[in-house]
């Protein structure tokens, strides 16, 4: 889980427990503080609070692939690669009846609310309807492909739903097709007024009556499983090894959090309460997630600061070698934050005018000194915070305004971007290094996500165009796509609310983490390929650490 440092803007989910098993099922049903999980051919009943085993059921001869509790929790239905479905008495742990007839492994099974019938989906490309009392197959509905998911319609027990070949099918119990749409998994809200449908990288929440789309969400990979919270306020979906939870009760239908921790595909999700989510994965583990206030070790407050402030953050500087983050606000207050603890190490007051703008300030920790730079009245001012003295002022020749100011990653240069070009000076001799003319056709921005000793990356508003310039001796253009870290921030300098941004694995092209909702609209942001640091108008600083996603 990425680490949050100081002032979380919304609640985060944390993994409170991991239970390691073998051969996890495709679904983990919940009932009365317990879940059923398969470990190869055995079925384990686990206590949700402690993670301990309550019971072990073992009658299948091959891997158990699906499980579901009856509506009263007294019975359990299981399906297996041994081509059988079993109906269990949960209290005694015994098999009440075994259903034979499929010629392929079972992938899904569901029980009717009155506990009189079972529906199953199989590798043999059929859906079967069973009578629990007699064990007879009442009807078989043929499909062209494997039937991955089946359930009784919660609105009408005479209707069945199946998932096959990337489509959701609605049938009556006589096998007549009533409706079909694209989708790989479907789940209904507790009151059955809505359903969630996974379809590729999109998860939609729709009205059960009209099928009108109520909300639409996006995931980094194909979403394969989804579910509602018991109160119907949240929807969760699993895509690859990550889980996502959205709030559909709020007007903005925002992302609550991305849950990172599994090492391979998630095979099942279930809510045990409105604030607790459980996931199972091919990595042979079950994880218990908390959706709520951060635990004590997940957030560090500003307890070490002698000067608290809620002024808007104007600049963020990530200094991984020094192990700190530097923030500055529009009152001229500069703070250094410890990357490992998240605690404020020091606070400084800079002689700077208020509300000068986020593009006009930067700070670096150089040779044991904190150096601060800002733009004011056509001058760049360089300030030594410890000596409390002005080191230099640089006169700006242009009158086109400030579009960005940055000290280079190694502290050797200071870059000034105006609306017609880039200027650079040496930080130690104060001599000009060079200047680039950009023209006035587009509004340029310094990309704070890519800054090293001599290179700068330029973005343009409302344009995908990006340019790179190397000021090692004199300005030389270079390919701006070079120098990408293993993990890359997708979204550029414009981190907006009109769509999610992502952390992408550049080796595989896979999106591994979604940035949306509470992460949106920072004043300033920096990224080094492992940590993402952002400052907000509320005065809050956020650090997300993705080291666990890097190759070992």
N, C-alpha and C positions, 0 to 999 in steps of 0.2 A: 504494500500500500504506500503510495507517495506520502511523504511527511509534510504536515501542515505546520508552519511556523507563524505564530502570532496572529490573532484576530481572524479566525476562520469566518468567512462570510455566510456560511450555511452549514448544515449538519453533514457529517461524513460517516460513512460506514466503515467499521473496523472488523477484522476477523478476530473473533474472541476465542475460537477453538478450531482445531483441525483434527479429524479422526481419520487415520490411515487404514484402508481396507484393501481388498483385492477384487477385481472384476465388478466394478460398480454398475448398477442398473441404469436404465435410461430414464427412470423416474423415481422420486423419493416421496411417497405420500405421507401426509401429516395427519395425526389424530390425537387430540387430548394430551399434548406435551410429549408425544412420542412419534418417531418416524420409522418407516420400514425401509431397509437398505439391503441390497443383495451383495454378497461376497462370494463370487463364483456360483456354486450350486446351492449355497446356503442363504437363508433370509434372516437378517438380524433386525431386531426391534431395539432401537436406541432411545434413551431418555434425552430429550432436547436440552434440558438444563445442565446435566452433567456429562453427556456424551457416552455414558456407560451402557452396556448391553442389558436389556431387560429379558430378552428371550432369543433363542436360536431355533429356526424352523428348517428342517432338512429332509426333504422327500424327493426333490428334483434330482435328476441324474446328470444334467448338464447346466450350463450357465443360465441363471435366472435373468431375464431381460426386462421385465416389467412387473410393477406392483401397484395395487390400489386398494384402499380401505373402503368398506361399505359405509353408507351414510351414518350408521349408528356406531361405527367403529368396532363392532363385535366380530366382523368377518374381514378376511383379506383374500384378494384374488391375485394369483401370480401366473406369469407366462414364462416359458423357458425355451432354449434351443433344443430341448428334448421333445419338442412338438406337442407338449401338453399344457393345459391350463388347470390350476389347482385352486380349490375353494377351501380356505382354512378357517378354523375356529380359533380366534386370537387368544381367548382365555386358556384353552387347553393346549394350544399349539399343534393340534391334530388336523389332518386333512379330512374334510367332510366329503368331498367328491373330486374326482379327476375327470377331465373332459378330453376325449380322444377324437381325432378326426382330421386335424391339419396334417399336411404332408411336408411342411417346412417349419422352421423355428418360429416361435411367437414373438412379435415385436411390441404388441400393445394389447391391453385388456382393460375393460371397464365394467362396472356393475351398476345395474339400475337402482334407482333410489328406493324401490320397494323390495329389493334383494330377491327378485324372482328370475332375473335374466342376466346373462353376461354377454358382452360383445367382444370379439377378439380380432386382431389383425395379424397377418402372417407373411412370412417370406414366400409362401406358396401363392401369393397374389390374391388371397381371398379374405373377405370379412365374414365371420360366422356369428350367428346369434344362437345362444344356448339357453335351454331351460334348466335352472339350477336344481329343481327338485328331481327331475328325471335324468338329467345329464344328456338329453337329446339335443342334436343340432336342429333348430327350428328353421333356419334359412341360411343360405350361402350366397354372398354377393361377390361376383368375380370382378377383379380389376386387371388392368394391363401390366401393372408393376407392383412391387412390394408395398404392402399396406403398413405404414410406419406408425400410425396413430389412429385410435378409434375411441369414441365415447358416445353415450346416449345424449341426445339433445336435452338440455335442462328445461326447455320450454314445452316439449312434447315427448313423452317416453316412447311414443310410437315412431319416432324419427331417430336415425343414426347418423353420425358424422365420421368420415374417414379422411385420412391424409395419405395421398399416394401420388407419386410423380410430380411433386411440387404443387399439388392442387388439393383444395378442401372440397369434399363431396357431401351433400346432404341427401339421405335416402329415407324412404319409409321402410318399415320392417318387412315389407313384402318385396323389397329390392327395386322399387321404382325410384329413379333418380329425380330429385326435386330441384337441385341447385348445385352449381359448382363455381369456384373462384380460385385464383392463384393463392397459394399459401403453404407453408411447411409445418405450421403448428398453430393450434387454436386453443384459447382458454376463455372461460366465461367469468364475469364478475359474480360476487356472492349473491347479489339480488337478480342476476341473469338479465339485467337491462342492457349490458354492454358485453362485447367480446373483444379480445385482443388477438390479432392475426400477424404472424411472422411471414414476411414475403421478401426474401433476399436481405438487403441491408436496411429494410424499412419495417417498422412495427407500427401498425395502425390500431387504434381503439375505435370501435364502431358501435352504433346503436343496434341492438338486437332486432328491434322492430323494423326500422327503416334501412338499416345497413349504411346509414350516413356516417362519414368519418368524423369522429369527435376530436381526435388528436392523432398526430403523426410524428414518429420519432425515427432517428437514424442511428445505426450502429456501424462499427468499423469493419465488421465481417458479416457474413450471412447469419441472421438471427434464426436459431433453430428451436428455442424453447421460450415460453412466456407464461406468466401467471399474474393473478391479482392478489393484493393483500387482503386479509380478512375483512377489513372495513371498506374495501373498494377504492381507497384513495390513491394507492400506488400500483404501478405496473412494472414488473421486472421482466427482463429478457436476457438470454444468454447468446453470445456471439463469440465463437472460438473459445478462448480461455478467459474472457472477461464477462462480467455481468453488469447490467445497467438497471437503474431504478429511476422511474419518473413519477412525478407528482401530477396526477390527472385531475385532482380536485381543485387545484389553484387555477386562477384565470389564465396564467401564462403557461401552464402545462410544462414545467421545467424539469430538467435533469437533476435528480437529487444527488446521485453519485455514480462513479464507475468503480467496480469492485475488482481489484487486481490481486492475484495470488495463486491461482491454479497455473500449472505449467503446461497442461494440454486441454483439449476441448471439454467444456462443461456439458454434461449429459442430462442434467435435470435441475430445476429450481422449484422451491416451494417456500411460501411464507409460513412461519410458525406463529407470528403475531404481526401487528401493524409496524413494529420496529425491529423485526428479526427476519432474516432471510437465510435459507439453507441451500447450498449448492453441492452437487456431486460432479465428479470429473473422471475422465479416462486416466488421470494421474493416480487413480486409486485412493482418492481422499474425499471426505465430506467436510465442507467448511461451514461454520456458523458465523454469520455476519450480523453486526449490530447497526441499525439505521437510527442514529440518534446523536446525542451530544458526544463529543470526543472524549475518549478516556484520558486520564491524567498524563500518560506518556506520549500522547499524540499531539499535544499542543503546549507550547511554551509561551508564557506571557511576558510582558514588558516589566518584570519585577526589578530588573537591574538598572532601570533608567531613572535618573533624577529629574528629568524634564519630560513629562508625558505630553503628548499632543495628538490632536485628532485632525490636524490640518491635512489637506490633500497631499499625497505623495506626488512629487514632481519628477523624481529620477530614481532609478534602481541600478545598482552596479554589482554584478556578481564577481567575486574575487575568490575562486576556488583554491588557488595556491595559498592564499592567506587564510583560508577557512572562514571567510566572512562575506556578508552582504552589506552593502552601504545603501542607505535610503536617505533622501533629502526631501523636505516638504516645502510648501510655498511660503512658510514663515522663516525659512533659512535654517531650520533645525536639521542637522545631519546626525544619523545614528548608524552605528556598526552593530551587526547581528552575527552571533556565532552560528555557523552552518550546522554544527553537530548538535547543539542544544537548543538553538532558537532563541537564546536569551540576548538581551541588549547588552553589549560590552561597554559602549561609551556613547555620549551625547555631546554634540558641539553646536554652538550658535554661530552662524556665518553672517557677516554684514551684507545682507542682500535684500533687495526690494521685494515686497510681497507680490504673489500672483504673477510671477514673470513668465510662466508657461513651462510645460514639461519638456519642450524641445531645447531649452536653453540652460540646462544644468547637467553636470556629471561629476563623478568623484572616483578616485582610485587610491588604493593603498600602495605606496611606492617607497621602497627603501626604508620601511619602518615609519613613514610619515603618511598621513591622510591628506591628499591634495584634492582641492575642490575647485571646479571651474564653472563659471556662469557667464552669460551674455547679458549686458545691460548698457544702454545708451551708446550703441555702436562700438562697444569694447568687449573683449573677452578678459575676464579677471581670473587670475590664478592665485589661490589662497592656500596657505599652509595652516591647517587647523591646530596643530600642536604649538607652533610658534606664534600663532594668531597674527600673521603678517601677510601682506599682499606681496607675492613673489614677482608678479609681472602683470601688465595690462597690454593687450594686443589690439591695435586699431584695426577695425574692419573697413575695408575700402568700399564695399558695396552698400547700397541703400535699398536693396530689394527685400530686406527682412531676414529673420532667422527661421530656418526650417529644421535645424538640428545641430547639436553640439555634442561631441564625444571625445573622450581621451582614449587613445588606442589601448588594446589589450595589455601590452607590455609597458604602457606609460611613456612611450618614446615620442608620441606625437599627439597633437590636439587637432581634431577635424571640425571644421565649421561648414555647415551646409546652408546656403541661401537659395532663394528661388531661381537663381540663374547659374549656380555653380557650386564647386567645392573648393575650400581653401585649407591648407595644412601647414602647421608650424612644428618645429622641434620643441619638445617640452623643456629642454635643458639649455639650448642656445637661443631659443625664441626666434630663430631665423626661419623665414618661409621655406617650405619644402616644395610647394608647387600649387598650382590652381588648375581646375578643370571647368570649362564652360559647358553648361547643360542646356541653356536656352530657357525660354519662358512658356513653352507649349503645355507642359504638365507640371503638377505640383509634386516636387520630389520629397522623399523621406529617407533618413538614414535608417538602415535596418539594424536595430540593436541586437538582433539575434546572431549576427555574423560580424564580429569585429576582432581583428588580430593586430599584430604589430604594425603592419603597413597597409593593410587592405581595408577598403570600405565597400559596402554593398548598398545600392540605391534602389528604392522602390518608387513607384509613381501612383498617386491616388487614381482610383477608378481605371486602372490599367494593369495587366499582368506583366508589363515590361519591368525588367530588372537589369541593372548595370553594375559592373564591378570595376574598381579602380585601385591600382597598387601604387602607393606613394613611397616605395622603398628608396628611390633616388629622385626621379621625376615621375609624374602621374602616367601610368601605363594601363590601358584597359585589359581586363582578363575575363574569362568565362565565369559568370557569377554562380553557376551550378557546381563549381568545384569546391572542394574542402568541406563537403557535407559529413557530419558525424554519423555514427552507426544508427543512432536515433535522431530523427529530424523533426523539428516543429513545423507543422503544415498550417498555413494561415497567414504567414508573412507578417508585415508590420501592422496590418489592419486586423485587429482581433476584435470582431464585432459580435453582436447578438443575433444577427439574421441567419446564422447557421453555425454548426459546430466546427471547431478546429481539432486537430489531431496530433498525436505523437506517432510518427511513422518509423517502422524498421526499414532502413534504406537497403539492407541486404536482401530482404524478402519482398519489400513493397507492401507489407501488411501494416494496417493501422492498429496500434496496440493500446492507445488510450485516447478517450474523447474528452475534450475540454469544452464545456458548455455551461449554461446556467450561471452558477455562482462564480465561475471563473471569468465571466465575460467582462468586457470594458475596463481593463486595467489602464492606468495612466501611462505606465512604462513597464517593459518586460525585457528580460534577458534569458538566454538559453545557451548552455555549453555542451549539449549532447548528453547530459546526465541530469542536470538540475534545471528546473524552470522557476524563475523568480519574477514576481509581479508586485507592483505597488498600485494602490487604489485611492480614489478620491476620498474615501472614508478615513484615510490614514493607516490602513492596514497593509501588512506585508505578507505575501504568501510564497512559500517555498515548497515545490513538489520535487521529490527525489525519485528518479527512475532507475537507480543503479541495479535493481533486481531484474530489470528487463534487458540489461546489457549482456552480451555473450561472455561466458566464463573463459 
